């Protein structure tokens, strides 16, 4: 394995571990699962730094860690939707490579757009799972799809906003964290 690939794998492992630790530090916990934390930050960071594949793999690892250390499951498909696929979706932030943008304002817009893309797919995963497997939790007379949407957006939107603010601050104060070091000629 060449040195650059090893470095990428090490960064992915560190970001997955950091994301898992951040997921345990909850700002707000929903009653039937889901919480507001900084779990998105390391996944989005590796994604915009290294690309979509490292972002997807890192998110997948985080989702599996979430499942193994306290996940709730009722069906095999629900497990996939709520854990590995939902967190891997955050790696879609890798559709944007920050190093491709020269302008700071365009970088910020790109980060927020990439984060939104990942959160929308994650929301879709939790939304489908909520309708199919957790619809009985909806209050009597409430549309199950509406309940699932409102329940999930209640924690995903604040988590996205907080993560976007953190990534914007990181971009302003330590932009080198969002882009790989350029190769030096020796």
C-alpha positions, 0 to 999 in steps of 0.5 A: 500500500502506498503512503498516500492511501495509508494516510487516507485510511488513517484519517478515515479511522481517526474521523470515524472514532472522533465521530463516534465519540461526538455522537455520545456527547448529546446536546439533545436526545429524542425520546424514541431515538435520534439526537443532536450531536457533532457526529456529522462534523468528522464525517463531513470533514473527511468527505470534503477533504478526501472525497466521496468514497472516504466519506461514505466509508467513514460514515458506514463505519460510524453507523456500524459503531452506532449499531454495535454500541447501543443500536435499536433494531426491529428488522434487518432492513431497518438496521441498514436504513437507520445505521450504516446507510444513514450515516454513510449518506453523510459521506455524500458531502464528498461530492464537493472538494473544498480544494477546488474552490478558491473563494472563501465564500464559495467554499462556505456555500459548498460546505453547506450545500454538501452537508445538506445533500448528505442530511437529505439522504440521511433524512430519507433513510430515517423517514422510510424506517419511521413509516415502515417500522415505527408508524405505531408511535404516531399519535392517534389520527396523525398521518404516519408519514407526516409524523416520521418527517417531523420527528426526524427533522426535529433533530436532523435540522439542528444537528446539520445547522450546528455542524455547518457552523462548526465546519464554517468556523474550521474553514475560517480558522484552520482551512488546512484541515479541510484540504489535503496537504499538497505533495512536496517535491523532495 
